[in-house]
């Protein structure tokens, strides 16, 4: 596999710093960028949270989700989307953003009991999606290939496939 070029690094003491443009990419693309062998240190991700990035996160949201404690639905938020995203970006940039309380709803279960469900506001969902996307892009390449727990696009079934093939091939003495 050919290595992709990354931005020119600069050195401070024994650590190499490199600017990384993070967007909604595939795990494979981020992994290729980290395979250059550089030790990457990211000191702040504030520059990544741009209005465009928030718009990308908005695009990936489940628009059928219900409203949070502020009673603003995704349809209402969409009516003035650009202004709402800009206002959210300003609050994030100034450090003034505070997550709203989560609306608690009781979901009935088949045995007659209920289970609690927390529903965040639309803005909280956008910020959470943005944060998750950034952290995933930063840390996903550092996980080992055979690690499957709580990773995007991986499941328990994916973890069982190599195990099954190793057992069938006779490479395992005990399970």
C-alpha positions, 0 to 999 in steps of 0.5 A: 500500500502506498503511503500518502504524503502528510503535512511537513512536520516540525520538531520541538525537543524529541517530539515531532509535531504535524498539523492534521486536517481532521474531517469525517474520513474513513478509519483507513485514511487516518491510519495511512496518515499515521503510518509515517512513523511520526509521534503526533501530539495534538495540543488543541482541537478547537481549530477543528470545530469550524462551522463547516465541521458542525454542518457536517456533523448536522448532516450525519444526525438522525433527524427523526430523533425527538427534542430535548429539554429545550423542546427544539426539534430538528425541524425547528433547528433546520429552519435557521440552520446557518444562524444556529450553527454559527451561534453554536460555533461562537459559544464553543469558540468562546468557551461559553457552551454548556450542555443542557440537562438531558430530558428523561423519558421512561420506555416500557419494556416487555416485562411491564417494567420501564427503563430510563432513556436520556434525550439530549438537545439537538445542539448537544447531539451536534457537539457530541457527534463532532467530538466523537468524530474528532476523537475517533479520527485521532485515536482510531489509528492507534488501536491494534487491528485485532481490537474490536470493542466499541469501534466504528464499523466493527462488531462481535461477529467481526471478532469471531471471524478470525477466531473461527478461521484460526480454529479451523486451520488448527492454529489453536490448541485451547479455546 
